[in-house]
Amino acid sequence: MKNILFISLLLVMVVGQSQNQTEFDKSFVSIGVIVSDLDASMDFYTNVIGMKETGGFNVNEEFARKTGLTGGTPFDVKILKLQDDPNATEYKLMSFGNEKNASETHIQERNGMRYITLFYKSTDDVLNRLKANNIKLLGETPVILADGRSFILVQDPDGTFIELIGN
């Protein structure tokens, strides 16, 4: 009996140790998105999509230049999350006053990050907000997936595709 208890305890320790070993300091991704109109994008992501503004920061000329982010152009960053949780993915919006990207109809038309997927408990409220804000639904969405959840596809003010999935 002692051997079984010892082996069980050893297995729990080994499995627990292997799950904690990673080179990453945080368990989430922080995504930076350049938008043409920060106010319009903030309105879309907070009032239509339902994200929460959880903070922000400024990048001054010197730091922007030294890091290679810009050639010395300062900028402000707004941080959005699905919920105000320290381990939630950060969706960081910033604007340099660039023109909007050329209009696209499908995700295969350009390389790079093309879309994000958000999972809702229910898509009813977000669908109502999309309709109330005259946001065009793409394709024949909403479409019911094989598991019974709804799939809705829209684009943000700059054309980034947003998949909304939920019951």
Secondary structure by P-SEA (a helix, b strand, c coil): caaaaaaaaaaaaaaaaaaacccccccbbbbbbbbccaaaaaaaacccccccccccccccaaaaaaacccccccbbbbbbccccccccccbbbbbcccccccccccccccccccbbbbbbccaaaaaaaaaaacccccccccccccccbbbbbbbcccbbbbbbbcc
